[in-house]
């Protein structure tokens, strides 16, 4: 059996995707940076560092050599957003006989320092590849366990790329839906991480379900304003990779971003809450660059601004919430902010 699919990144989400695709016996090559993790996956079929709940199929084969990925036609790139450029720079070019290589971007975030979405990062690092974005409401442990999950697969190559990728990536419990709105899929996945921090703060402060529901709705309004200004389509953001992912991530401590916010609401500093974590709360990196982009473009995102204040330690959680509640009264559907 020869692998056609590679997964670059053996964190919780990368491991879960590899297992979902390999559960039927399909060989999937999984790249991990850590040699000891490669050895564990291959010998014990576990990933105790990032996804200890999962038992992996023997058809998940791990490697720490990016060169092993070079000849695969489909690569799912699941490294943290802030490391994407460096990892893709180290990925060897596809051999000429391979033809078109598909890079499916699965990280959710905006590059700090540049403000680039992951598609822009990947296009610069791998200009010959055809890009797609896989995004949606996905807790890694549920995907690895084979529980039903639906995602958006946004294809820069349109219908032809979808017809190439969908049969390879769909499984009985993993259902992709087609879109050609790559920007919308990326923005939904990036903004929801920041809003999940805010919802965690609400939980940490004990403000109740009413407050969380209101924050999800008002946060979605911010996502929509930002997305439309950047060229996303409203129907994309109301779908799986926008509202769907937002609702999931804002509702459970299974979300790293929600857990970070909950710790902030309970009085921890950002540094304390982030210390010693194996996995990345991507919203902590995304929040300040998202706020800067919105400010530059004149887009009001008060919840995102509030999260930035908390992460920077500029004010305690209760004071930040009180400031949000004291904003001027206005119509709900006023898209100016």
C-alpha positions in Angstrom: 0.0 0.0 0.0 1.3 3.4 -0.9 0.2 6.6 0.9 -1.5 9.3 -1.2 -2.3 11.5 1.8 0.1 13.2 4.1 -0.6 15.1 7.3 2.0 17.7 8.3 1.7 18.3 12.0 1.0 15.7 14.8 -0.7 17.8 17.3 -4.2 16.9 18.4 -6.0 18.0 15.3 -3.4 16.6 12.9 -3.4 13.3 14.6 -7.2 13.2 14.7 -7.4 13.9 10.9 -4.8 11.2 10.2 -6.7 8.7 12.3 -10.0 9.6 10.7 -8.6 9.1 7.2 -6.7 5.9 8.1 -9.4 4.1 10.1 -10.6 2.2 7.0 -7.1 1.0 6.2 -6.0 3.9 4.0 -2.3 4.5 4.6 -1.7 8.0 5.9 1.8 9.5 6.4 2.0 11.7 9.5 4.8 14.2 10.0 5.9 15.0 13.6 8.8 17.2 14.6 9.6 15.1 17.7 11.5 11.8 17.1 10.2 10.3 20.3 6.6 10.9 19.1 7.3 9.3 15.7 8.6 6.3 17.5 5.5 6.1 19.8 3.0 6.4 16.9 4.7 3.7 14.9 5.4 1.3 17.8 2.4 1.9 20.1 -0.1 3.6 17.9 -0.7 6.3 20.4 0.1 10.0 20.7 0.3 10.5 24.5 1.7 14.0 24.1 -1.2 15.6 22.2 -4.1 13.2 21.9 -3.8 10.6 24.7 -7.5 9.5 24.3 -7.0 8.1 20.8 -5.9 4.6 19.7 -4.4 5.0 16.2 -4.8 2.7 13.3 -1.6 0.8 12.2 -2.1 2.5 8.8 -1.0 5.8 10.4 2.7 5.9 9.7 4.7 8.6 11.3 7.9 10.3 10.1 10.0 13.2 11.1 11.4 13.8 7.6 9.5 16.3 5.6 11.3 14.9 2.5 9.1 11.8 2.9 6.1 14.0 2.1 7.5 15.4 -1.2 6.0 12.8 -3.5 2.5 12.8 -2.0 -0.2 14.5 -4.1 -2.4 15.6 -1.2 -0.9 17.2 2.0 -3.0 18.3 4.9 -1.0 21.1 6.7 -2.0 21.2 10.4 0.9 22.9 12.0 0.2 26.0 14.2 -0.5 29.1 12.2 2.6 31.0 13.4 4.8 28.1 12.2 3.3 27.6 8.8 5.7 29.7 6.8 8.7 28.0 8.3 7.5 24.5 7.8 6.4 25.0 4.2 9.8 26.6 3.5 11.4 23.4 4.6 9.0 21.2 2.5 10.8 20.0 -0.6 9.2 20.8 -4.0 7.0 18.2 -5.5 8.8 16.0 -8.1 7.9 17.0 -11.7 6.2 13.6 -12.3 3.7 14.3 -9.5 1.8 17.0 -11.4 -0.5 19.1 -9.3 0.0 19.0 -5.5 -2.9 19.9 -3.3 -2.2 21.7 0.0 -5.2 21.5 2.3 -4.7 24.1 5.1 -6.2 23.1 8.4 -4.6 25.7 10.8 -6.8 28.6 11.9 -5.2 31.9 12.5 -3.6 35.1 11.2 0.2 35.4 11.0 1.5 37.8 13.6 3.6 40.6 12.3 2.3 40.4 8.7 -1.4 40.1 9.1 -1.5 37.4 6.4 -4.1 34.7 6.3 -2.8 31.2 6.0 -3.7 31.0 2.3 -1.4 34.0 1.6 1.4 32.5 3.7 1.1 29.2 1.8 0.8 30.8 -1.6 4.1 32.6 -1.0 5.9 29.5 0.4 4.5 27.0 -2.1 3.5 28.9 -5.2 3.1 25.8 -7.4 0.6 24.1 -5.1 -3.2 24.4 -5.4 -4.6 25.5 -2.1 -7.7 24.4 -0.2 -8.9 25.2 3.3 -10.6 22.7 5.6 -12.4 24.3 8.5 -15.5 23.7 10.7 -16.7 22.7 14.1 -14.2 20.0 15.0 -13.0 18.9 18.4 -10.1 16.6 17.7 -10.9 13.9 20.3 -14.4 13.4 18.7 -13.0 13.2 15.2 -10.4 10.6 16.3 -13.2 8.6 18.0 -15.2 8.5 14.7 -18.1 10.7 15.9 -20.0 12.5 13.1 -18.4 15.7 12.0 -19.1 18.1 9.1 -16.7 20.6 7.7 -16.2 23.1 4.9 -13.7 22.3 2.2 -13.0 25.5 0.4 -11.2 25.0 -2.8 -9.2 27.7 -4.6 -9.3 25.5 -7.7 -13.1 25.4 -7.7 -15.2 22.4 -8.6 -12.3 20.5 -10.3 -10.2 20.5 -7.1 -13.3 19.6 -5.1 -13.9 16.5 -7.3 -10.2 15.5 -6.8 -10.2 16.0 -3.0 -13.6 15.1 -1.8 -13.4 11.3 -2.5 -10.0 11.2 -0.7 -11.0 13.1 2.4 -14.7 12.1 3.0 -15.4 9.3 5.4 -18.7 8.0 6.8 -18.2 10.1 9.9 -16.3 13.0 8.3 -18.5 14.9 5.7 -17.0 17.8 3.8 -19.2 20.4 2.1 -18.0 22.3 -0.9 -17.2 26.0 -1.1 -15.0 28.1 -3.3 -14.9 31.0 -0.7 -11.4 30.4 0.7 -11.2 33.8 2.3 -14.5 33.2 4.1 -13.4 29.8 5.4 -10.1 31.3 6.7 -11.7 34.3 8.4 -14.4 32.3 10.1 -11.8 29.9 11.6 -9.5 32.8 12.7 -12.0 35.1 14.3 -13.9 32.4 16.2 -10.8 31.6 18.2 -10.7 35.1 19.6 -14.4 35.1 20.3 -14.0 31.8 22.1 -11.6 33.4 24.5 -14.2 36.0 25.3 -16.9 33.4 25.9 -14.5 31.6 28.3 -14.1 34.8 30.2 -17.9 35.0 30.6 -17.9 31.5 31.9 -14.9 32.2 34.2 -16.8 35.2 35.7 -19.9 33.2 36.2 -22.0 35.5 34.1 -24.5 32.9 32.9 -25.8 31.4 29.7 -27.7 34.5 28.6 -24.5 36.5 28.5 -22.7 33.8 26.6 -25.5 33.6 24.0 -25.5 37.3 23.6 -21.7 37.4 23.2 -21.8 34.7 20.5 -24.4 36.7 18.6 -22.6 40.0 18.9 -19.3 38.3 18.2 -20.7 36.8 15.0 -21.7 40.3 14.0 -18.0 41.3 14.3 -16.9 38.3 12.3 -19.4 39.2 9.6 -18.3 42.8 9.4 -14.7 41.9 9.2 -15.3 39.1 6.7 -17.4 41.1 4.3 -14.9 43.9 4.3 -12.2 41.4 3.3 -14.2 39.8 0.5 -15.8 36.8 2.3 -19.4 35.9 1.5 -22.0 36.1 4.2 -23.4 32.6 3.4 -19.9 31.1 4.1 -19.7 32.8 7.5 -23.2 31.6 8.5 -22.2 28.0 7.6 -20.0 25.4 9.2 -16.7 27.2 9.1 -18.2 30.4 10.6 -21.2 30.2 12.9 -20.9 26.4 13.3 -17.4 26.6 14.5 -18.1 29.6 16.6 -20.9 27.9 18.5 -18.8 24.8 19.2 -15.7 26.6 20.3 -17.6 29.1 22.5 -19.3 26.3 24.4 -16.8 23.9 26.0 -13.5 23.6 27.8 -12.5 21.1 25.1 -11.7 24.3 23.2 -8.2 25.6 24.1 -9.3 29.1 23.4 -12.4 28.9 25.6 -10.2 27.3 28.4 -7.8 30.2 28.1 -10.6 32.7 28.5 -12.1 30.9 31.4 -8.7 31.1 33.2 -8.6 34.8 32.5 -12.1 35.2 33.9 -11.1 33.4 37.0 -8.2 35.8 37.6 -5.2 34.3 36.0 -2.9 36.3 33.8 -2.4 35.3 30.2 1.2 34.2 30.9 0.0 32.0 33.7 -2.8 30.5 31.7 -0.6 29.7 28.7 2.4 28.4 30.7 3.3 24.7 30.3 0.7 23.9 27.6 1.5 21.4 24.9 -1.1 22.8 22.5 -1.5 26.3 21.2 -4.5 28.6 21.9 -4.3 30.2 18.5 -6.6 33.0 19.5 -4.0 34.5 21.7 -1.8 35.1 18.7 -4.6 36.1 16.4 -6.3 38.7 18.7 -3.8 41.6 18.5 -3.2 41.3 14.7 -6.9 41.0 14.1 -7.6 44.1 16.2 -4.9 46.0 14.3 -6.3 45.0 10.9 -9.8 46.0 11.9 -8.6 49.3 13.3 -6.7 50.1 10.1 -9.8 49.3 8.0 -12.2 51.2 10.3 -14.1 48.0 11.3 -15.6 48.1 14.8 -14.7 44.9 16.8 -15.2 45.8 20.4 -15.2 42.2 21.7 -11.9 41.5 19.9 -10.5 44.8 21.4 -11.7 43.6 24.9 -9.9 40.3 24.5 -6.7 42.1 23.5 -6.9 44.2 26.7 -7.2 41.1 28.8 -4.4 39.3 27.1 -2.1 42.3 27.5 -3.1 42.6 31.2 -4.4 46.2 30.7 -7.5 45.7 32.9 -9.1 42.9 35.0 -11.9 40.8 33.4 -14.8 42.4 35.2 -13.7 45.9 34.2 -13.4 44.9 30.6 -16.9 43.4 30.6 -18.3 46.5 32.3 -16.7 48.6 29.6 -18.4 46.5 26.9 -21.8 46.7 28.7 -21.4 50.5 28.9 -21.1 51.0 25.1 -23.7 53.3 23.6 -27.1 51.8 22.8 -27.8 51.3 19.1 -29.8 49.2 16.6 -28.8 45.5 16.5 -28.4 45.4 12.8 -26.3 48.5 12.4 -23.3 47.1 10.4 -21.1 50.2 11.1 -20.3 48.8 14.5 
